[in-house]
Amino acid sequence: MEKVSYIALAIPVFFILIGVELLVGFLQKRKLYRLNDSITNITLGIGQQLVGIFMKGVFSIGYIWLYKNYRLVDDIGHSALVWLALFLGVDFFYYWFHRMSHEINALWAAHIVHHQSEDYNLSVALRQSWFQGWFSWAWYLPLAIIGFEPVMFATLASFNTLYQFWIHTRAIGKLGPFEWIFNTPSHHRVHHGSNPKYIDRNHAGTFIIWDRMFGTFQEEEDEPVYGITKPLASWNPLWANFHYWFELFGIAAKTKKWPDKIKVFLKPPGWHPEELGGFQAPPEVDKSKYRKYDVGATTNAGAYAFFQFVFVLLLSTVFIFFQKDMNVAQKAALGVFVLLSIVNLGGIFEQKNWVYLSEFFRFIMTVGFAFLFKNFEVFNIILAVSVVYAAGSFIWFYSLNKQRATTVA
């Protein structure tokens, strides 16, 4: 299914709007962003885009097959009414996929990534699970059976996702009558709250009408405490994607009855068998005592992490837009390099000792992978930039390592 990647094309707009939100926060004297949290959010989004590149086509096979073999309408047309009906259909099935992702543990294990941030800003919109796309497509298959063309579906599914970017902000208050029909920042702030009264509410994508119809709507009464009921307490993107799976398998291992072992993955979050105490309701949140996770990296380490993040962001953007011109070896090399880079950023923020050896290995890779691109006309530029980057970064990193060793001593 060949289609325009509207989400990839919107990347520059995402960062422009993040810059606007930063400016608004500065003018309002509100701290809307933290460096470590924001970079972790964005690198999780980078990882999701990379996984999507390697899984390209897999997610659409089922839709295309049903459309070709079992559609009820042979030529549904392209009228404005058809496009509107399809957009409503996409949003309707998104609501049910999203709702089930909060009500079934095995699905929540992927979706939880999007809810881990204890801040709420536009960078949180980019914080996405690397594996949610492996199952989310299944909810939309009825649209293929009806007869909506795959490219039409893919286009409107992208626009449904793009709509949801702007609602991840604290800079916009309530919007009056607009909120009767549409999802808004106020409605979605509720969805990201860890307060018991806000949990599993407002699952809407574009239209809040589904929540109003199916009993999951909650008005924003006071600002939520953001995040999950048991904070992640980590900047590691790998741990962010897998920690809940470890928790589920741990509960299943402690459970004696096989039916209960299976139920651990099929029941809602908080469910435990009776032998382990039964359902554990989310605790109330005391705002006066609540403290966000924050490891205090040095100013130099923060600056170094930001510099590396910018390099990885630019490299990832090139990867996303030019991956069609790359062979398998080039894609694999860049994929591993970017993955190692974003894991290292988490290690820098958490001040892990292993990150020094890992960063040294990454600098060696920087020059190595450049040689894989000799079939590109800009090879000499890529190689020169990579060598200068690796040399300069290593000198800077070595000085930070020495500074840390002196501090610890």
N, C-alpha and C positions, 0 to 999 in steps of 0.2 A: 504494500500500500504506500505508494509514493505521495508524500505530502510536504507542505511547507512547515518547517518547525517554527511556529509562531512564538513559542516560549523562548527558543534560542535567540530569535530576532529581538525579543523584548528585553534581553539581558542589559543592554545599555540603559534602557528606560528604568529598569529596576534600580540601578545604581544612582541614576540621577535623582529618583524619588527618595532613595535613602539619604542622599546628600541634602535634599530639601527638608526631610524630617530632622536631620541633625541640626540644620540651621534653625528650624522652628524650636527645637529643644533648647538651643543656645539662647534664642531671643526670649523664650519663656522661662529661662533659668531652671530647666528641668533636665535631669540626667536620664535620657531615653536609651542610651547605649552604653555598654561596657565592651571594651576591646576584646577580651577573651571570649565572652559569650557570643558576640557578633561574628567574630571570625569562625568560631565553631559552627554557628548556624550556616554560614555561607559555604564552608568547606563540606558540610554534610550535603548541601545542595549540589556542590560540584561532584561529589561521589555519586549522587543519584543520577546525574546527567551522564557520567562515565559508564555506569552500569547499563543505562539505557542504550548507549552506543553499542555495547557488546551483545545486548539482547535484542537489537533492532530486528523487527519483523516477527519475533516469536510471539509477542503479545497480540498481534493483529491476525494471526493465522485463524483462530477460532471464529472471529467476526467475519472474515472474508469467506471462509468455508460455508458458514451458515447462510450468508447473504447469497452466495452463488447457487446453493443447492436447495434451500428451504424458505426463501423469502416468499411472503404472501402476496406482495404487490410487485409486479415485474418492473414497472416504470413509475416510481412515485413522484417524479418531477423535481423541479428546482424552484418552485414558486416561493414567494415570501412567506406564505402560510405554512408550507412544508418546512422551511428553515426554522420558523418559530415553533412549530410542533416538535421538531427534532430537538431544539434547544431546551424546551420544557421537558422532553423525555430524558435528555442527558442529565439535566439537573435533578429530576425525580429519582433516577437510578443512582446518581451520585449521593443523594440523601440517604438511600438505603444502604449503599456500600459504606458510607461514612458512619452511619449509625451502627451497623453490624461490626465495624472495626472497633467500636467502643464496647460492644456487648459480647464479643467472643474473644477469649484470651489469645488464641492462635493468631487472630488478625490484629489484635491490640499489640501484640509483640512487635509487629512492624510499625503500626501507626503511632505508637508511643513516642517515636523519635521526634515527631512534629510537636509534641507537647512538653518536651523536657526543659525547654528554656524557661528560666525564672524571670526573664524580661519579656516585654511585649512591644515589638517594633517591627518595621518592615523586613528586617533581616530574618525574623522568625518565619516569615512566609517561605523563605528559601530553604529552611531546615526541613529536609524530607528524608524519609526512609529509603534505603537503597533497594529494598525488596518488596515494597508495597505494590509496585507495578506488576509483580508476578501473579497477583490474584485479582487486582481491582478490575481488570478488563472483563471478567466473567459477569459482572453485574449488568453490563450494557448489551449482552447478547440478544435480549428480546428486541432491541432496536434493529438488529440485523435481520431477524425473522420477519419483522414488519416490512422491511424492504428499504430502509434508509441506507444510502450508498456509503461505503467505508470512508471515502475521502470527506464527505459531508460530516460524518460522525466525528472523524479525527479532528477536523477543523473546529467544530463547535465544542468538543471536549477540551481542546486547547484554550478556547476563549472562556470557557467556564472556569478553568484553572487560573487564567490571567485575571479574571474579575476578582478572584479571592486574594490577590496580592495586596490591594490597597486597604483591605479591612483589617490588616494586622498593624494597627497603630493606636497609640494612646493620644495622639495629637489632635484627633477629631472626636468631638463629643457626639451627642445624639442629633439625629437629622430629621426629626418630626415625622410627618406623614409618609415620607420615603421608607421609613422603617416598618410600615404596615405590610409591605410587600417584599422589599429587598433585604438581603443580608447586609449588615453595616458593621463598622468597627465596634459599636456598642454591643451589638448582638454577638459578635465573634469574640470579644473580650470575655464574655460569659463562658463561651465554649472552652477557652484556655484557662479558666480558673480551676484551682484545686480545692476551693471551698465546697463542702458537701452539697450545698444548695445549687451550685453551678455545674456539678459534674454530670456528664452525659446529657447536656442540653445544647440546643441550637446547632444542629448538625448540617444546616443548610449550606449550599454552595453559593448560588446567586439569589434564589428566592426563599425567603424565610417562611413562606406560606406552608411549606411541607411540615415544618416544626409546629406551626399553629394547628394544622390539620390532624397531626398524629400524636399530639400531646407531649412534645419534647421542647416546647418553647419556654424560655425563662427571660424575663426582663432584667436588665442590668440595674441593680438596686444600689450597690456600692462597688467600688473598684475591687476586682478579684485579686487574690494572691495567685500569681501565675506559676505554672509548672505542673508536676505530677505529685501525687500524694506521698510518694517516697522519692525524694530528690535524687537525681542521677549522681550528683557530686563528682563530676568528671568532665574534662574537656576532650576526652579520647573518642574520636568518631567511630572506631571499631566497637568499643564498649557500648556506645550509645545505641548501636544497631543490634547488639547481641545480649545485653545485660538482662532483658526481661525473659529471653529464652532460657538463660541459666537459672533464673528464678523459678520458672515453670517446671523445668526438668528437676530442679531440686525438690519442689513440692511433690511432684509425681514419684520421685525416688523414695520419699518418706511415707507414701501412701501404700497400704497393704493390698487393697482390693483393686483388681484390674479395671473394673468399670469406673472406679474413682480416678484411676490414673489417666484414663481417656477423658473423663469429665474435666480434669484440670485444664485441658486445652480447649474445651468446647464451652465451658461456663464463662460467666462474666468475670472481669477483674475483681479480685477480693474473695472469690469463691475458694473455700477449702473444704475437704471432707470433714465429717463430724469428728472423726478420730484426731484431726488436727485443729479442732476448735470451731469448725464451721465458718460461715461467711464473716469476713472482717470488713466492717463498714469503714469508709474513709473518715479519718479524724477531723475534728474541727480545727481551724487554723487560727492561732492567736497572732494577729498582725504585729502586736507590740513586741513579741518575742521572736518572730520569724526572721531568720537571717539567710540571705542568699549565699550559695556556694561561691567562694572566691579565693583562689590561691594567689597570694601577693608576690607576683614575679617582679623583678627589679625593673626600673625604667628602661635601662639599656636592653634587657631581655625582651621587654614589650615592644620596643622599637625594632629590634632584630626580627621578632616574630611578624610584625606588620610588614616589614620589607620583604620577608620570604613569602608572606601571604600574597602580596601584590604580584610577585613573580609567578607564583603558582596560579593565581587568578588569570593572568595574561596568557600563560601557557595553556591553561584549560580552555580558555576562550578560543585560542587558535585550534586546539584539538577538536572542539565541538564543531567549528565552522569548516575545517579542512580535513576531517577524518575520512571523507570519501576518497581523498587522493592518497591516502596512506595504505601501505600493505599491512599484513597481519603482524609482522615483527615490529613495525613502527608503532602500531596501536598498542600492542602488548607492552612495549618498553615505556611508552608515555603513560599508559595506564598504571603500571607499577610505580613509576616515578612520582606521579601525582598522588597516588594512594599513600606512598611512603612519606611524601611531603606533608600531607594534611594530618597524618598520624603524628609526625614529629612536632607539628605546631601544637597539638594537644600536650605532648611531652614537655615542650618548652614552657607552656603556661603552668603546667603542674610541677615543674622543676624536677623532672625525673632524671636519674643518673644515666639511664640507657640512651637518652636522646643524643648524647655527645658522640657516641660511637655510630649511632644511626645517621646523624647529620653528616659525619665524615664520609660514610658510605654513599650518602646521597650526593655529596659534592663530586665524588668519583663518577657516579652515574651521569651527572650533568654533562660532562664532557663526552662520556661514552655514548649516550643516546644521540648526541648531536651528529655523530658519524653515520647514524642510520638514515639521515636525511640527505644523503649526497645526491639523490635524484631530484631534489628540489632546487629550483634556480636560486633561491635565497640561501643555499647551504652555507656559503662562506660567512654570511651575516649571522646565521644561527650559530655556527661554530664559534665565531669571534665573541659574540655576546655570551655564550655559554661558558667559555673559558674565563672571560673577565668576571662574569658573575660568580663562578665557582671559586676563583682565586680570592676575590674581594670578600665574599661571604665567609670563606674559611678563615681568613685573617680576623675578621670581625668576631666570628664565633669563637675562635681560639682565645681572643682577648676576653670574651665573656666567660668562658670556661675558667680561665686563669683568675679572673676577678672573683668568680664564685668560690673557687678553691681557697683563695685568700680570705674571703669572708667566712667560710666554714671553719677554716683553721683558727 
